[in-house]
Amino acid sequence: MKKKKTKKAVRKPVKKAKKKTAVKRPAVKSRKKTSSIPKGASLEEVGVITHYFPKVDAAVVKLTKGALSIGDRIVIKGHTSDFKEKVGSIQLDHVPIQNAEKGMEIGLKVKSKVREHDVVYKIIS
């Protein structure tokens, strides 16, 4: 009896995967603090943010140590907040007022998002 010759399966060479090299990405620049105050000016703590209304960009500020008036320049600093602006609108019980005294809880129009416990400073020239 003769044995039948069978063809052996020929293996195809396996392509080696190319080594992946790390893609170099540009370094992330740290954000600059935007609340630079003029030389010779100082900051006086006035109050603390107690609430923020994002739809109307307004904050509730509890005045703990000072007073605020329309036209005053303020700095708001917190964990992620740090900006300065000019006070344009102050409200007490939905009624616009010109001046706010220590102990009042007022509504203040702000230009950027603020968070609870952010501190409000008045710039004294």
C-alpha positions in Angstrom: 0.0 0.0 0.0 1.2 3.3 -1.0 0.9 6.3 1.3 -0.6 9.4 -0.2 1.5 12.4 0.0 -0.3 15.3 1.5 0.8 18.8 1.1 1.7 20.6 4.3 0.0 23.9 4.8 2.4 26.7 4.1 2.5 29.3 6.8 2.6 32.9 5.6 5.0 35.1 7.4 3.3 37.2 10.0 3.8 41.0 9.7 5.2 42.5 12.8 3.3 45.4 14.1 5.1 48.7 14.0 6.2 50.2 17.3 4.0 53.0 18.3 5.9 56.1 19.2 4.6 58.6 21.7 3.0 61.7 20.1 4.5 64.8 21.5 1.9 67.3 22.5 2.5 70.9 23.3 2.7 71.6 27.0 -0.3 73.2 28.6 0.3 76.7 29.6 -0.8 77.7 33.1 -3.5 80.3 33.2 -2.4 83.8 34.2 -4.1 85.5 37.1 -6.2 88.2 35.5 -6.8 90.4 38.6 -3.7 92.5 38.5 -4.3 95.6 40.6 -2.5 98.9 39.9 0.6 99.8 41.8 0.0 101.7 45.0 -3.5 100.2 45.3 -4.6 97.8 48.0 -7.4 95.3 48.5 -10.0 95.6 51.2 -12.2 92.6 51.9 -15.8 93.5 51.6 -17.8 90.3 51.5 -18.4 86.7 50.5 -20.4 85.1 47.6 -23.2 83.0 49.0 -25.0 82.0 45.7 -24.7 82.4 42.0 -27.4 82.6 39.3 -25.9 81.5 36.0 -28.8 82.4 33.7 -28.6 86.1 34.7 -24.9 86.2 35.7 -25.7 87.5 39.1 -24.2 86.7 42.5 -25.6 87.0 46.0 -23.0 88.8 48.2 -23.0 88.9 52.0 -21.3 92.1 53.0 -19.3 91.2 56.0 -16.6 93.8 56.5 -17.3 96.8 54.3 -19.6 98.8 52.0 -20.0 98.8 48.2 -21.3 101.5 45.8 -22.0 101.6 42.1 -18.8 102.5 40.3 -16.4 100.8 42.8 -13.8 98.5 41.4 -13.8 95.0 42.9 -11.8 91.8 42.7 -13.4 88.4 43.1 -11.1 85.6 44.2 -11.7 82.0 44.9 -10.5 78.5 44.2 -11.1 78.9 40.5 -12.2 82.5 40.2 -9.9 85.5 39.9 -11.1 88.6 38.0 -11.7 92.2 38.5 -14.6 94.4 37.4 -16.4 97.6 38.0 -19.7 97.4 40.0 -22.5 98.3 37.6 -25.6 97.0 39.3 -26.5 96.4 42.9 -30.0 95.1 44.0 -31.6 94.6 47.4 -34.8 92.6 47.3 -35.0 93.1 43.5 -34.8 96.9 43.9 -31.8 98.7 42.4 -29.8 100.6 45.0 -26.7 102.9 44.8 -24.9 101.9 48.1 -24.8 98.8 50.2 -23.7 98.7 53.8 -22.1 96.1 56.0 -24.5 93.3 57.0 -26.6 93.5 53.8 -27.1 90.6 51.5 -27.2 92.1 48.0 -27.5 90.9 44.4 -24.5 91.9 42.2 -24.2 91.6 38.4 -20.9 89.8 37.6 -19.2 89.2 34.3 -17.9 85.7 35.0 -19.0 82.6 36.9 -18.4 82.7 40.6 -18.8 80.1 43.3 -19.9 80.0 46.9 -17.2 81.1 49.4 -15.4 83.3 46.8 -14.2 86.5 48.5 -15.1 90.0 47.2 -12.4 92.7 47.6 -12.7 96.4 46.9 -9.7 98.1 45.2 -8.6 101.1 47.3 -6.5 103.5 45.3 
